[in-house]
Amino acid sequence: MPPRTAVTGRSQEPRRRFAEELRLLRTQRGESLRQLGTALGWDASLFGKLESGQTLGSPEVAEALDQHYGTPGLLLALWELAAADPTQFKERYRRYMTLEAEAVSMWHYGVSTVHGLLQTASYARDLLSAGGLRGEDLTKQVEARIGRRALLDGDEAPRFRTILSEAVLRTPLADTTEWRRQLEHLVDMGERPNVMVQIVRHEVGLHALSNTDTMFLRLADGRTAAWVETGYSGELVEEAAASERLQLSYDLVRDVALSPSESRKFITRMLEEVPCEPST
């Protein structure tokens, strides 16, 4: 079924609508892409990619365009809708992404990687590249992942707890500068009132979720859905009894994890071990 259109004839798909509005505003003003790039201080190719839907850019770009066109808040709001649009994700993840956006609290356990909501752009790019993504597909998926981080912003943001295996911190990026930024980002996020970061040390040994990445989404109606993932596939668990069994396992892991304050100290010590780039 083709996508519905509004009475204006413009797309109701958030990413496409964002691109359409950008193109319309620029052509109504009679500006070329080159003139727009010169006025805002970004390369003209960026605005070409925005208008063709190849990229969403950043909220900073949307804010700058709002100021340029005299549309305070409009383009930023459209950017937020586009960034949160589940259709930008691979089809098998869309149901989960919809529930994630509705969750009032989230609890995560990670075996080997940082959760997407806490990843820097460089970490996300390296991880998705390792999974085989390249070119435009890679760029779109990195932007989609970074756009999800807005879920943790604002006064109404859900509470988010991530418990990470020590293995996550022992698996660095090849670029030490970017790895430092990722660790610093974990520390910074852990200082937010709605975010808790905890570490499970190797010395704890085997436990209930030793080989299972898991996310629990507590929904407004009281239900809890779970997402269980390996490196190659994921499963959404919405059946109450199965979700409850997974939650009991999660509770056992939380019991052996470092506290949030001790975890922050541990990550800080890891930061100190990261070699600094030699000065030139």
C-alpha atoms as one frame of an Amber mdcrd trajectory, in Angstrom:
protein
   0.000   0.000   0.000   1.491   3.400  -0.966   2.070   5.877   1.879  -0.817
   8.227   2.587  -0.378  11.897   1.813  -1.799  14.860   3.684  -4.089  17.441
   2.063  -0.964  19.411   1.182   0.149  16.523  -1.018   3.355  16.180   1.029
   4.599  12.946   2.521   3.531  11.827   5.984   6.645   9.687   6.337   8.804
  11.649   8.839  12.157  11.308   7.063  10.716  12.134   3.639   8.669  15.047
   5.013  11.772  16.537   6.658  13.627  16.390   3.341  10.662  17.878   1.463
  10.326  20.816   3.851  14.020  21.623   3.580  13.898  21.614  -0.196  10.693
  23.712  -0.256  12.056  26.359   2.123  15.271  26.712   0.141  13.587  26.959
  -3.273  11.006  29.445  -1.966  13.892  31.661  -0.900  15.595  31.195  -4.268
  18.857  29.943  -2.801  21.200  27.425  -4.314  22.760  24.670  -2.191  26.073
  26.470  -2.522  24.592  29.741  -1.226  22.970  27.935   1.682  26.236  26.233
   2.589  28.097  29.539   2.481  25.474  31.238   4.661  25.532  28.554   7.358
  29.170  27.505   7.178  28.631  23.869   6.181  29.581  22.143   2.941  26.835
  22.414   0.320  26.917  18.625  -0.154  25.470  18.192   3.347  22.322  20.099
   2.408  22.053  18.139  -0.813  22.085  14.902   1.163  19.527  16.294   3.610
  17.149  17.208   0.801  17.551  13.848  -0.930  16.939  11.938   2.292  20.414
  10.369   2.352  21.092  11.789   5.810  19.245  13.483   8.676  22.177  15.545
   9.836  22.286  16.654  13.449  19.929  18.677  15.659  22.459  21.504  15.482
  22.017  21.660  11.699  18.218  21.638  12.073  18.404  24.484  14.599  20.677
  26.493  12.307  18.238  26.006   9.419  15.326  27.080  11.640  17.160  30.287
  12.420  18.121  30.829   8.792  14.563  30.395   7.487  12.785  32.069  10.407
  10.889  28.886  11.354  11.683  28.649  15.093  11.377  25.060  16.273   9.642
  23.722  13.136  12.583  21.991  11.472  13.966  20.759  14.789  10.578  19.197
  15.568  10.509  17.528  12.143  14.079  16.308  12.699  13.058  14.757  16.051
  10.116  12.960  14.425  12.360  11.690  11.633  15.034  10.534  14.072  12.447
   8.593  16.084  10.710   7.065  13.050  10.859   3.248  13.402  10.743   2.728
   9.630  14.371   3.882   9.443  15.375   0.683  11.243  15.529  -2.774   9.721
  12.088  -4.360   9.640  12.815  -7.019  12.269  13.610  -4.297  14.828  10.668
  -1.958  14.211   8.243  -3.446  16.755  10.942  -3.236  19.408  11.810   0.358
  18.489   8.148   1.358  18.794   7.949  -0.164  22.282  11.272   1.391  23.279
   9.926   4.843  22.436   6.890   4.178  24.687   8.769   2.673  27.653   8.636
   4.370  31.066  11.728   2.485  32.268  14.382   0.265  30.678  16.798  -2.281
  32.145  19.653  -3.663  30.085  22.401  -6.258  30.419  25.235  -6.238  27.888
  27.642  -9.119  27.319  30.217  -7.560  24.999  29.125  -4.151  23.668  27.818
  -0.813  24.922  24.061  -0.404  24.461  23.033   1.704  21.477  21.526   4.434
  23.680  24.965   5.007  25.221  27.139   4.669  22.123  29.138   7.488  20.593
  28.924   7.901  16.826  32.394   6.397  16.330  31.576   3.370  18.460  28.323
   2.817  16.563  30.081   3.165  13.207  32.807   0.661  14.093  30.301  -1.824
  15.504  27.937  -1.597  12.525  30.870  -1.788  10.103  31.985  -4.988  11.792
  28.491  -6.321  11.118  28.942  -5.765   7.382  27.236  -2.414   6.739  28.915
  -0.110   4.242  28.373   3.215   2.503  24.983   4.903   2.625  23.373   2.050
   4.574  26.037   2.414   7.249  25.560   6.179   7.474  21.774   5.830   7.811
  22.008   3.185  10.528  24.590   5.181  12.513  22.316   8.233  12.350  19.314
   6.139  13.374  21.207   4.778  16.358  22.491   8.177  17.479  19.034   9.668
  17.017  17.681   7.140  19.526  19.766   8.758  22.273  17.185  11.546  22.454
  15.017   9.061  24.391  17.164   9.701  27.453  16.938  13.497  27.239  14.468
  15.827  28.925  12.438  15.910  32.119  10.124  13.109  30.974  12.909  10.727
  29.929  12.528   7.118  31.119  14.777   5.627  33.788  17.496   3.534  32.169
  19.751   1.001  33.890  22.529  -0.749  31.991  24.600  -3.513  33.548  27.693
  -4.202  31.474  30.014  -7.176  31.629  33.614  -6.151  32.285  34.306  -7.614
  28.832  32.626  -4.534  27.325  35.320  -2.318  28.832  38.064  -4.738  27.816
  37.099  -4.556  24.139  38.309  -1.140  22.955  38.033   0.670  19.660  41.134
   0.666  17.488  41.253   4.472  17.719  42.313   5.205  21.297  41.026   8.789
  21.141  37.552   7.576  20.191  37.704   4.852  22.825  38.468   7.473  25.476
  35.468   9.464  24.275  33.253   6.396  24.575  34.391   5.712  28.147  34.010
   9.388  29.058  30.506   9.303  27.572  29.630   6.321  29.786  30.825   8.227
  32.852  28.902  11.352  31.853  25.700   9.435  31.160  25.993   7.600  34.475
  25.864  10.943  36.264  22.392  11.722  34.913  19.613  11.228  37.466  17.669
   8.899  35.164  20.620   6.743  34.041  22.432   4.065  36.060  25.551   2.317
  34.737  26.783  -0.785  36.551  29.613  -3.211  35.854  29.821  -6.958  36.484
  33.449  -7.919  37.134  35.054 -11.014  35.588  35.739 -12.357  39.072  32.015
 -12.926  39.614  32.252 -15.927  37.286  29.361 -17.474  35.378  25.911 -16.069
  36.080  22.337 -16.192  34.832  22.917 -13.998  31.747  26.537 -14.849  30.934
  25.883 -15.117  27.179  22.651 -13.158  26.725  22.217  -9.496  25.811  18.860
  -8.512  27.269  16.704  -5.384  27.433  13.495  -5.040  29.449  10.959  -2.372
  28.541   8.461  -1.416  31.239   5.415  -0.005  29.450   2.869   2.530  30.679
   0.154  -0.139  31.012   2.311  -2.163  33.412   3.426  -4.804  30.909   7.095
  -5.674  30.480   8.515  -6.729  27.124  11.985  -8.203  26.762  14.391  -8.137
  23.843  16.950 -10.976  23.792  19.772 -10.649  21.283  22.824 -12.379  19.900
  25.248 -10.959  17.364  23.122 -12.371  14.533  19.491 -12.260  15.640  17.069
 -10.876  18.185  13.773 -11.968  19.701  11.039  -9.836  21.234   9.487 -11.583
  24.262   6.065 -10.188  25.179   4.538 -13.266  26.821   4.279 -12.504  30.562
   5.618 -15.784  31.989   8.689 -15.845  29.739   9.433 -12.187  30.469   9.118
 -12.837  34.208  11.664 -15.679  34.046  14.138 -13.394  32.301  13.557 -10.663
  34.891  14.435 -13.083  37.703  17.730 -13.821  35.945  18.350 -10.088  35.580
  17.773  -9.554  39.294  20.425 -12.178  40.080  22.919 -10.380  37.853  22.140
  -7.017  39.457  22.841  -8.569  42.858  26.471  -9.305  41.880  27.146  -6.074
  39.937  29.141  -3.159  41.302  27.021  -0.277  42.575  26.613   2.731  40.248
  29.194   4.743  42.229  31.720   1.879  42.306  31.085   1.247  38.628  31.832
   4.895  37.831  35.142   4.589  39.696  35.944   1.400  37.787  35.287   3.026
  34.394  37.400   6.005  35.449  40.281   3.646  36.254  39.860   2.067  32.829
  40.065   5.544  31.300  43.378   6.110  33.027  44.731   2.957  31.398  43.916
   4.118  27.867  47.144   5.346  26.224  47.148   8.998  25.228  47.983   9.954
  21.668  51.581  11.257  21.501  51.788  15.024  21.138  53.439  16.386  17.997
